[in-house]
Amino acid sequence: MTELPRDVPRLRSIERYLLVQLAAVQRALQEAENSITTKPDSSPPRWGIAWKRAPVGQTRVGILHRADCWMAPRELLDARAVFEARRQEGRRIEPCDSCKPHLP
């Protein structure tokens, strides 16, 4: 652990900061525990497609991500929209290596 200051005012400031952080973590933990026990996730699966840049006339490559992937774009799609994007000519969609989504 890093060395703490010896004066009381700075120690009180550190204590106050740590208590605020502890309270925030406890609230988040309680909310997470309550959400697990009270409601299962019944929403339909969603995906996002991050498009790579491609020169004009070449096949455009997209990376398919699950909605909870850290690399997913903001715009999320349902299965129908992903299927339509996969059918468009001149496009290729590959699964993300991180989240490994199941292609709809």
MMTF fields as JSON, N, C-alpha, C and O atoms, coordinates in Angstrom:
{
  "mmtfVersion": "1.0.0",
  "mmtfProducer": "UNKNOWN",
  "numBonds": 415,
  "numAtoms": 416,
  "numGroups": 104,
  "numChains": 1,
  "numModels": 1,
  "chainsPerModel": [1],
  "groupsPerChain": [104],
  "chainIdList": ["A"],
  "bondAtomList": [4, 2, 8, 6, 12, 10, 16, 14, 20, 18, 24, 22, 28, 26, 32, 30, 36, 34, 40, 38, 44, 42, 48, 46, 52, 50, 56, 54, 60, 58, 64, 62, 68, 66, 72, 70, 76, 74, 80, 78, 84, 82, 88, 86, 92, 90, 96, 94, 100, 98, 104, 102, 108, 106, 112, 110, 116, 114, 120, 118, 124, 122, 128, 126, 132, 130, 136, 134, 140, 138, 144, 142, 148, 146, 152, 150, 156, 154, 160, 158, 164, 162, 168, 166, 172, 170, 176, 174, 180, 178, 184, 182, 188, 186, 192, 190, 196, 194, 200, 198, 204, 202, 208, 206, 212, 210, 216, 214, 220, 218, 224, 222, 228, 226, 232, 230, 236, 234, 240, 238, 244, 242, 248, 246, 252, 250, 256, 254, 260, 258, 264, 262, 268, 266, 272, 270, 276, 274, 280, 278, 284, 282, 288, 286, 292, 290, 296, 294, 300, 298, 304, 302, 308, 306, 312, 310, 316, 314, 320, 318, 324, 322, 328, 326, 332, 330, 336, 334, 340, 338, 344, 342, 348, 346, 352, 350, 356, 354, 360, 358, 364, 362, 368, 366, 372, 370, 376, 374, 380, 378, 384, 382, 388, 386, 392, 390, 396, 394, 400, 398, 404, 402, 408, 406, 412, 410],
  "bondOrderList": [1, 1, 1, 1, 1, 1, 1, 1, 1, 1, 1, 1, 1, 1, 1, 1, 1, 1, 1, 1, 1, 1, 1, 1, 1, 1, 1, 1, 1, 1, 1, 1, 1, 1, 1, 1, 1, 1, 1, 1, 1, 1, 1, 1, 1, 1, 1, 1, 1, 1, 1, 1, 1, 1, 1, 1, 1, 1, 1, 1, 1, 1, 1, 1, 1, 1, 1, 1, 1, 1, 1, 1, 1, 1, 1, 1, 1, 1, 1, 1, 1, 1, 1, 1, 1, 1, 1, 1, 1, 1, 1, 1, 1, 1, 1, 1, 1, 1, 1, 1, 1, 1, 1],
  "groupList": [{"groupName": "MET", "atomNameList": ["N", "CA", "C", "O"], "elementList": ["N", "C", "C", "O"], "formalChargeList": [0, 0, 0, 0], "bondAtomList": [1, 0, 2, 1, 3, 2], "bondOrderList": [1, 1, 2], "singleLetterCode": "M", "chemCompType": "L-PEPTIDE LINKING"}, {"groupName": "THR", "atomNameList": ["N", "CA", "C", "O"], "elementList": ["N", "C", "C", "O"], "formalChargeList": [0, 0, 0, 0], "bondAtomList": [1, 0, 2, 1, 3, 2], "bondOrderList": [1, 1, 2], "singleLetterCode": "T", "chemCompType": "L-PEPTIDE LINKING"}, {"groupName": "GLU", "atomNameList": ["N", "CA", "C", "O"], "elementList": ["N", "C", "C", "O"], "formalChargeList": [0, 0, 0, 0], "bondAtomList": [1, 0, 2, 1, 3, 2], "bondOrderList": [1, 1, 2], "singleLetterCode": "E", "chemCompType": "L-PEPTIDE LINKING"}, {"groupName": "LEU", "atomNameList": ["N", "CA", "C", "O"], "elementList": ["N", "C", "C", "O"], "formalChargeList": [0, 0, 0, 0], "bondAtomList": [1, 0, 2, 1, 3, 2], "bondOrderList": [1, 1, 2], "singleLetterCode": "L", "chemCompType": "L-PEPTIDE LINKING"}, {"groupName": "PRO", "atomNameList": ["N", "CA", "C", "O"], "elementList": ["N", "C", "C", "O"], "formalChargeList": [0, 0, 0, 0], "bondAtomList": [1, 0, 2, 1, 3, 2], "bondOrderList": [1, 1, 2], "singleLetterCode": "P", "chemCompType": "L-PEPTIDE LINKING"}, {"groupName": "ARG", "atomNameList": ["N", "CA", "C", "O"], "elementList": ["N", "C", "C", "O"], "formalChargeList": [0, 0, 0, 0], "bondAtomList": [1, 0, 2, 1, 3, 2], "bondOrderList": [1, 1, 2], "singleLetterCode": "R", "chemCompType": "L-PEPTIDE LINKING"}, {"groupName": "ASP", "atomNameList": ["N", "CA", "C", "O"], "elementList": ["N", "C", "C", "O"], "formalChargeList": [0, 0, 0, 0], "bondAtomList": [1, 0, 2, 1, 3, 2], "bondOrderList": [1, 1, 2], "singleLetterCode": "D", "chemCompType": "L-PEPTIDE LINKING"}, {"groupName": "VAL", "atomNameList": ["N", "CA", "C", "O"], "elementList": ["N", "C", "C", "O"], "formalChargeList": [0, 0, 0, 0], "bondAtomList": [1, 0, 2, 1, 3, 2], "bondOrderList": [1, 1, 2], "singleLetterCode": "V", "chemCompType": "L-PEPTIDE LINKING"}, {"groupName": "SER", "atomNameList": ["N", "CA", "C", "O"], "elementList": ["N", "C", "C", "O"], "formalChargeList": [0, 0, 0, 0], "bondAtomList": [1, 0, 2, 1, 3, 2], "bondOrderList": [1, 1, 2], "singleLetterCode": "S", "chemCompType": "L-PEPTIDE LINKING"}, {"groupName": "ILE", "atomNameList": ["N", "CA", "C", "O"], "elementList": ["N", "C", "C", "O"], "formalChargeList": [0, 0, 0, 0], "bondAtomList": [1, 0, 2, 1, 3, 2], "bondOrderList": [1, 1, 2], "singleLetterCode": "I", "chemCompType": "L-PEPTIDE LINKING"}, {"groupName": "TYR", "atomNameList": ["N", "CA", "C", "O"], "elementList": ["N", "C", "C", "O"], "formalChargeList": [0, 0, 0, 0], "bondAtomList": [1, 0, 2, 1, 3, 2], "bondOrderList": [1, 1, 2], "singleLetterCode": "Y", "chemCompType": "L-PEPTIDE LINKING"}, {"groupName": "GLN", "atomNameList": ["N", "CA", "C", "O"], "elementList": ["N", "C", "C", "O"], "formalChargeList": [0, 0, 0, 0], "bondAtomList": [1, 0, 2, 1, 3, 2], "bondOrderList": [1, 1, 2], "singleLetterCode": "Q", "chemCompType": "L-PEPTIDE LINKING"}, {"groupName": "ALA", "atomNameList": ["N", "CA", "C", "O"], "elementList": ["N", "C", "C", "O"], "formalChargeList": [0, 0, 0, 0], "bondAtomList": [1, 0, 2, 1, 3, 2], "bondOrderList": [1, 1, 2], "singleLetterCode": "A", "chemCompType": "L-PEPTIDE LINKING"}, {"groupName": "ASN", "atomNameList": ["N", "CA", "C", "O"], "elementList": ["N", "C", "C", "O"], "formalChargeList": [0, 0, 0, 0], "bondAtomList": [1, 0, 2, 1, 3, 2], "bondOrderList": [1, 1, 2], "singleLetterCode": "N", "chemCompType": "L-PEPTIDE LINKING"}, {"groupName": "LYS", "atomNameList": ["N", "CA", "C", "O"], "elementList": ["N", "C", "C", "O"], "formalChargeList": [0, 0, 0, 0], "bondAtomList": [1, 0, 2, 1, 3, 2], "bondOrderList": [1, 1, 2], "singleLetterCode": "K", "chemCompType": "L-PEPTIDE LINKING"}, {"groupName": "TRP", "atomNameList": ["N", "CA", "C", "O"], "elementList": ["N", "C", "C", "O"], "formalChargeList": [0, 0, 0, 0], "bondAtomList": [1, 0, 2, 1, 3, 2], "bondOrderList": [1, 1, 2], "singleLetterCode": "W", "chemCompType": "L-PEPTIDE LINKING"}, {"groupName": "GLY", "atomNameList": ["N", "CA", "C", "O"], "elementList": ["N", "C", "C", "O"], "formalChargeList": [0, 0, 0, 0], "bondAtomList": [1, 0, 2, 1, 3, 2], "bondOrderList": [1, 1, 2], "singleLetterCode": "G", "chemCompType": "PEPTIDE LINKING"}, {"groupName": "HIS", "atomNameList": ["N", "CA", "C", "O"], "elementList": ["N", "C", "C", "O"], "formalChargeList": [0, 0, 0, 0], "bondAtomList": [1, 0, 2, 1, 3, 2], "bondOrderList": [1, 1, 2], "singleLetterCode": "H", "chemCompType": "L-PEPTIDE LINKING"}, {"groupName": "CYS", "atomNameList": ["N", "CA", "C", "O"], "elementList": ["N", "C", "C", "O"], "formalChargeList": [0, 0, 0, 0], "bondAtomList": [1, 0, 2, 1, 3, 2], "bondOrderList": [1, 1, 2], "singleLetterCode": "C", "chemCompType": "L-PEPTIDE LINKING"}, {"groupName": "PHE", "atomNameList": ["N", "CA", "C", "O"], "elementList": ["N", "C", "C", "O"], "formalChargeList": [0, 0, 0, 0], "bondAtomList": [1, 0, 2, 1, 3, 2], "bondOrderList": [1, 1, 2], "singleLetterCode": "F", "chemCompType": "L-PEPTIDE LINKING"}],
  "groupTypeList": [0, 1, 2, 3, 4, 5, 6, 7, 4, 5, 3, 5, 8, 9, 2, 5, 10, 3, 3, 7, 11, 3, 12, 12, 7, 11, 5, 12, 3, 11, 2, 12, 2, 13, 8, 9, 1, 1, 14, 4, 6, 8, 8, 4, 4, 5, 15, 16, 9, 12, 15, 14, 5, 12, 4, 7, 16, 11, 1, 5, 7, 16, 9, 3, 17, 5, 12, 6, 18, 15, 0, 12, 4, 5, 2, 3, 3, 6, 12, 5, 12, 7, 19, 2, 12, 5, 5, 11, 2, 16, 5, 5, 9, 2, 4, 18, 6, 8, 18, 14, 4, 17, 3, 4],
  "groupIdList": [1, 2, 3, 4, 5, 6, 7, 8, 9, 10, 11, 12, 13, 14, 15, 16, 17, 18, 19, 20, 21, 22, 23, 24, 25, 26, 27, 28, 29, 30, 31, 32, 33, 34, 35, 36, 37, 38, 39, 40, 41, 42, 43, 44, 45, 46, 47, 48, 49, 50, 51, 52, 53, 54, 55, 56, 57, 58, 59, 60, 61, 62, 63, 64, 65, 66, 67, 68, 69, 70, 71, 72, 73, 74, 75, 76, 77, 78, 79, 80, 81, 82, 83, 84, 85, 86, 87, 88, 89, 90, 91, 92, 93, 94, 95, 96, 97, 98, 99, 100, 101, 102, 103, 104],
  "secStructList": [7, 7, 7, 7, 7, 1, 1, 2, 2, 2, 2, 2, 2, 2, 2, 2, 2, 2, 2, 2, 2, 2, 2, 2, 2, 2, 2, 2, 2, 2, 2, 2, 2, 2, 2, 2, 2, 2, 7, 7, 7, 7, 1, 7, 7, 7, 3, 3, 3, 3, 3, 7, 7, 7, 7, 6, 6, 1, 7, 3, 3, 3, 3, 3, 3, 3, 6, 6, 7, 6, 6, 7, 7, 1, 1, 7, 5, 7, 2, 2, 2, 2, 2, 2, 2, 2, 2, 1, 6, 6, 3, 3, 3, 3, 3, 7, 6, 6, 6, 7, 7, 7, 7, 7],
  "xCoordList": [0.84, 0.0, 0.882, 1.985, 0.391, 1.162, 1.184, 0.317, 2.163, 2.311, 1.259, 1.015, 0.646, -0.401, 0.203, 1.253, -0.469, 0.028, -0.127, -0.898, 0.599, 0.565, -0.366, -0.696, -0.789, -1.626, -3.103, -3.555, -3.838, -5.227, -6.149, -6.967, -6.071, -7.007, -6.934, -7.965, -5.743, -5.621, -6.078, -6.674, -5.804, -6.294, -7.823, -8.434, -8.448, -9.915, -10.465, -11.501, -9.794, -10.233, -10.167, -11.081, -9.102, -8.959, -10.028, -10.622, -10.275, -11.304, -12.676, -13.421, -13.009, -14.298, -14.435, -15.487, -13.386, -13.402, -13.634, -14.449, -12.929, -13.066, -14.449, -14.987, -15.029, -16.379, -17.413, -18.346, -17.248, -18.153, -18.028, -19.035, -16.802, -16.587, -17.171, -17.789, -16.975, -17.514, -19.035, -19.628, -19.671, -21.132, -21.619, -22.627, -20.918, -21.306, -21.18, -22.045, -20.129, -19.935, -21.009, -21.535, -21.342, -22.373, -23.742, -24.51, -24.058, -25.319, -25.366, -26.373, -24.282, -24.226, -24.343, -25.013, -23.703, -23.769, -25.186, -25.675, -25.844, -27.209, -28.161, -29.026, -28.002, -28.833, -28.601, -29.547, -27.359, -27.04, -27.64, -28.194, -27.535, -28.103, -29.624, -30.222, -30.252, -31.709, -32.189, -33.215, -31.47, -31.901, -31.757, -32.522, -30.798, -30.625, -31.779, -32.284, -32.201, -33.221, -34.635, -35.524, -34.864, -36.238, -36.67, -37.817, -35.807, -36.27, -35.198, -34.096, -35.52, -34.589, -34.643, -35.639, -33.579, -33.515, -34.369, -34.009, -35.513, -36.434, -36.426, -37.232, -35.537, -35.49, -34.876, -34.01, -35.331, -34.776, -33.311, -32.894, -32.538, -31.119, -30.95, -31.753, -29.898, -29.591, -28.13, -27.309, -27.828, -26.472, -26.122, -26.995, -24.85, -24.37, -23.35, -22.612, -23.317, -22.349, -21.42, -21.865, -20.143, -19.125, -18.507, -17.867, -18.703, -18.226, -16.793, -16.435, -15.978, -14.602, -14.62, -15.509, -13.646, -13.548, -13.026, -12.16, -13.581, -13.154, -13.142, -13.996, -12.197, -12.185, -13.446, -14.058, -13.813, -15.003, -14.862, -13.823, -15.917, -15.913, -15.467, -15.617, -14.921, -14.498, -15.545, -16.376, -15.491, -16.441, -16.282, -15.179, -17.405, -17.401, -17.546, -18.463, -16.647, -16.631, -17.152, -16.721, -18.09, -18.626, -18.329, -18.28, -18.132, -17.888, -19.156, -19.594, -19.742, -20.956, -20.604, -19.776, -21.246, -21.012, -22.323, -23.385, -22.254, -23.414, -23.605, -22.669, -24.804, -25.104, -24.244, -23.95, -23.832, -23.046, -21.533, -20.751, -21.125, -19.697, -19.127, -19.802, -17.924, -17.305, -16.974, -16.723, -16.969, -16.663, -17.908, -17.799, -19.091, -20.335, -20.599, -20.338, -21.115, -21.462, -22.726, -23.402, -23.032, -24.198, -25.51, -26.45, -25.569, -26.8, -26.913, -26.078, -27.951, -28.164, -29.28, -30.209, -29.169, -30.093, -30.761, -30.215, -31.949, -32.599, -32.171, -31.42, -32.656, -32.227, -32.594, -31.823, -33.764, -34.197, -33.257, -32.881, -32.881, -31.987, -30.609, -29.994, -30.12, -28.816, -28.906, -27.996, -29.991, -30.178, -30.207, -29.595, -30.912, -30.976, -29.602, -29.246, -28.829, -27.487, -26.582, -25.729, -26.764, -25.945, -26.288, -25.432, -27.52, -27.959, -27.563, -27.572, -27.222, -26.902, -25.641, -24.652, -25.7, -24.572, -23.432, -23.669, -22.226, -21.051, -20.699, -19.884, -21.305, -21.005, -20.739, -21.306, -19.87, -19.547, -19.522, -18.917, -20.165, -20.211, -19.531, -19.85, -18.591, -17.837, -18.133, -18.424, -18.068, -18.306, -17.107, -15.96, -17.395, -16.352, -15.554, -16.118, -14.254, -13.395, -13.518, -13.189, -13.988, -14.087, -15.371, -15.329, -16.522, -17.796, -18.367, -19.291, -17.847, -18.272, -19.805, -20.396, -20.442, -21.898, -22.371, -21.677, -23.556, -24.17, -24.907, -25.769, -24.577, -25.196, -26.661, -27.0, -27.544, -28.969, -29.308, -30.466],
  "yCoordList": [-1.177, 0.0, 1.237, 1.226, 2.297, 3.531, 4.17, 3.913, 4.984, 5.645, 6.739, 7.51, 6.792, 7.777, 9.029, 8.965, 10.176, 11.391, 11.293, 10.474, 12.119, 12.054, 13.091, 12.992, 14.077, 15.122, 14.715, 14.05, 15.136, 14.74, 15.244, 14.457, 16.49, 16.939, 16.116, 15.771, 15.811, 15.025, 13.584, 12.982, 13.027, 11.684, 11.655, 10.699, 12.705, 12.79, 12.881, 12.287, 13.609, 13.713, 12.359, 11.984, 11.642, 10.309, 9.379, 8.599, 9.458, 8.63, 8.924, 7.999, 10.192, 10.592, 10.071, 9.556, 10.205, 9.725, 8.213, 7.729, 7.479, 6.028, 5.592, 4.605, 6.3, 5.972, 6.216, 5.429, 7.293, 7.571, 6.47, 5.994, 6.069, 5.006, 3.681, 2.951, 3.37, 2.139, 2.129, 1.107, 3.247, 3.339, 3.128, 2.456, 3.691, 3.525, 2.064, 1.551, 1.411, -0.003, -0.854, -1.776, -0.562, -1.329, -1.147, -2.104, 0.084, 0.329, -0.449, -1.081, -0.401, -1.114, -2.62, -3.308, -3.124, -4.548, -4.946, -5.995, -4.127, -4.418, -4.395, -5.262, -3.408, -3.348, -4.558, -5.106, -4.967, -6.125, -7.397, -8.22, -7.558, -8.735, -8.737, -9.789, -7.592, -7.512, -7.779, -8.431, -7.289, -7.506, -8.968, -9.461, -9.657, -11.074, -11.888, -12.794, -11.576, -12.38, -12.006, -12.857, -10.765, -10.34, -10.529, -10.907, -10.284, -10.355, -10.947, -10.408, -12.039, -12.563, -11.691, -11.015, -11.716, -10.911, -11.573, -12.611, -10.947, -11.526, -10.763, -11.051, -9.805, -9.034, -9.89, -10.726, -9.673, -10.453, -10.088, -8.969, -11.025, -10.727, -9.612, -9.47, -8.828, -7.716, -7.819, -8.383, -7.269, -7.284, -5.915, -5.071, -5.706, -4.506, -4.889, -5.862, -4.126, -4.39, -3.191, -2.072, -3.427, -2.387, -2.583, -3.601, -1.614, -1.73, -1.246, -0.179, -2.051, -1.646, -0.778, -0.907, 0.091, 0.908, 0.062, -0.796, 0.331, -0.405, 0.559, 1.442, 0.408, 1.239, 1.005, -0.061, 2.005, 1.915, 0.737, 0.554, -0.052, -1.195, -2.497, -3.555, -2.455, -3.681, -4.107, -3.307, -5.369, -5.911, -5.218, -5.103, -4.763, -4.094, -5.165, -5.984, -5.162, -6.173, -5.56, -4.485, -6.269, -5.847, -6.892, -8.087, -6.438, -7.343, -7.357, -6.312, -8.535, -8.687, -8.849, -9.685, -8.036, -8.06, -8.317, -7.913, -8.985, -9.049, -7.666, -6.868, -7.381, -6.063, -5.754, -4.587, -6.768, -6.536, -6.554, -6.474, -6.657, -6.652, -5.241, -4.256, -5.146, -3.837, -3.126, -1.921, -3.847, -3.238, -2.981, -2.516, -3.277, -3.111, -1.63, -0.79, -1.303, 0.087, 0.478, -0.375, 1.769, 2.251, 1.754, 1.437, 1.686, 1.263, -0.257, -0.974, -0.738, -2.173, -2.619, -1.865, -3.853, -4.393, -5.653, -6.348, -5.936, -7.202, -8.239, -7.929, -9.461, -10.554, -10.281, -10.604, -9.69, -9.421, -8.433, -8.635, -7.381, -6.373, -6.961, -6.636, -7.82, -8.461, -9.391, -9.425, -10.139, -11.045, -10.261, -10.674, -9.137, -8.31, -7.749, -7.691, -7.337, -6.805, -7.896, -7.616, -9.131, -10.236, -10.577, -11.07, -10.323, -10.663, -9.615, -9.907, -8.423, -7.368, -7.721, -8.192, -7.486, -7.798, -6.816, -5.633, -7.3, -6.457, -6.279, -5.423, -7.081, -7.002, -8.394, -9.386, -8.44, -9.693, -9.404, -8.421, -10.238, -10.034, -11.214, -12.373, -10.898, -11.908, -11.752, -10.643, -12.833, -12.719, -12.1, -12.258, -11.404, -10.79, -11.885, -12.885, -11.697, -12.665, -12.583, -13.541, -11.449, -11.28, -11.877, -12.67, -11.488, -11.914, -13.167, -13.768, -13.574, -14.772, -14.889, -15.809, -13.958, -14.018, -15.155, -15.564, -15.653, -16.64, -15.873, -15.046, -16.139, -15.423, -15.79, -16.973, -14.795, -15.103, -15.675, -15.995],
  "zCoordList": [0.0, 0.0, 0.0, 0.547, -0.615, -0.656, 0.723, 1.559, 0.938, 2.232, 2.372, 1.444, 3.538, 3.802, 4.43, 5.068, 4.247, 4.887, 6.41, 6.91, 7.125, 8.586, 9.209, 10.391, 8.431, 9.029, 8.983, 8.051, 10.016, 10.208, 9.087, 8.612, 8.639, 7.604, 6.311, 5.733, 5.872, 4.645, 4.864, 3.971, 6.042, 6.343, 6.373, 5.894, 6.939, 6.954, 5.53, 5.232, 4.66, 3.267, 2.573, 1.838, 2.805, 2.22, 2.771, 2.026, 4.079, 4.693, 4.086, 3.762, 3.933, 3.368, 1.932, 1.553, 1.153, -0.234, -0.273, -1.059, 0.562, 0.57, 1.049, 0.547, 1.998, 2.458, 1.352, 1.189, 0.603, -0.519, -1.573, -2.097, -1.882, -2.861, -2.372, -3.147, -1.089, -0.522, -0.604, -0.949, -0.293, -0.364, -1.8, -2.019, -2.764, -4.165, -4.598, -5.308, -4.184, -4.525, -3.861, -4.484, -2.612, -1.92, -2.577, -2.678, -3.029, -3.727, -5.043, -5.359, -5.802, -7.075, -6.862, -7.633, -5.834, -5.53, -5.133, -5.553, -4.336, -3.925, -5.127, -5.25, -6.007, -7.206, -8.106, -8.671, -8.237, -9.074, -8.48, -9.209, -7.184, -6.535, -6.644, -6.873, -6.484, -6.579, -7.994, -8.183, -8.986, -10.364, -10.766, -11.596, -10.194, -10.503, -9.934, -10.597, -8.717, -8.067, -8.497, -8.471, -8.887, -9.152, -10.594, -10.831, -11.563, -12.943, -13.853, -13.957, -14.498, -15.494, -16.745, -17.001, -17.508, -18.729, -19.802, -20.356, -20.083, -21.052, -22.372, -23.257, -22.511, -23.748, -24.862, -24.606, -26.091, -27.205, -27.429, -27.131, -27.949, -28.178, -29.204, -30.127, -29.029, -29.937, -30.333, -29.61, -31.481, -32.006, -32.56, -32.766, -32.796, -33.452, -34.516, -34.361, -35.582, -36.654, -36.764, -37.021, -36.571, -36.731, -38.114, -38.379, -38.977, -40.359, -40.483, -39.984, -41.16, -41.457, -42.718, -43.56, -42.832, -44.041, -45.193, -45.021, -46.38, -47.573, -48.747, -48.826, -49.655, -50.857, -51.685, -51.624, -52.447, -53.291, -54.247, -54.881, -54.339, -55.243, -54.607, -55.219, -53.398, -52.728, -51.708, -51.278, -51.331, -50.367, -49.022, -48.488, -48.489, -47.184, -46.11, -46.168, -45.135, -44.085, -42.792, -42.374, -42.17, -40.879, -39.829, -40.121, -38.605, -37.484, -36.631, -36.147, -36.448, -35.664, -34.19, -33.827, -33.341, -31.891, -31.171, -31.644, -30.032, -29.142, -28.532, -28.495, -28.059, -27.496, -26.28, -26.024, -25.522, -24.311, -24.555, -23.607, -25.805, -26.133, -25.954, -26.256, -25.479, -25.243, -26.552, -26.548, -27.666, -28.953, -29.797, -30.932, -29.256, -30.019, -30.287, -29.425, -31.476, -31.759, -30.991, -30.415, -30.989, -30.237, -30.834, -30.105, -32.169, -32.829, -32.763, -33.313, -32.088, -31.959, -32.898, -33.189, -33.361, -34.351, -33.822, -32.966, -34.342, -34.023, -35.066, -35.991, -34.906, -35.785, -37.242, -38.145, -37.474, -38.848, -39.535, -40.689, -38.842, -39.437, -39.719, -40.734, -38.834, -39.065, -40.27, -41.1, -40.368, -41.508, -42.817, -43.802, -42.83, -44.031, -44.388, -45.566, -43.389, -43.653, -44.222, -45.064, -43.769, -44.273, -45.716, -46.451, -46.132, -47.485, -48.521, -49.717, -48.099, -49.064, -49.842, -49.28, -51.122, -51.99, -51.729, -51.485, -51.779, -51.568, -50.109, -49.766, -49.241, -47.812, -47.264, -47.723, -46.279, -45.61, -44.109, -43.681, -43.317, -41.871, -41.196, -41.46, -40.322, -39.579, -38.092, -37.644, -37.312, -35.876, -35.154, -35.573, -34.079, -33.24, -32.549, -32.105, -32.457, -31.782, -30.259, -29.56, -29.745, -28.291, -27.719, -26.778, -28.298, -27.712, -28.36, -27.813, -29.503, -30.22, -30.321, -29.755, -31.041, -31.145, -32.041, -32.972, -31.744, -32.619, -33.702, -33.405, -34.937, -36.046, -36.137, -36.123, -36.23, -36.327, -37.7, -37.967]
}
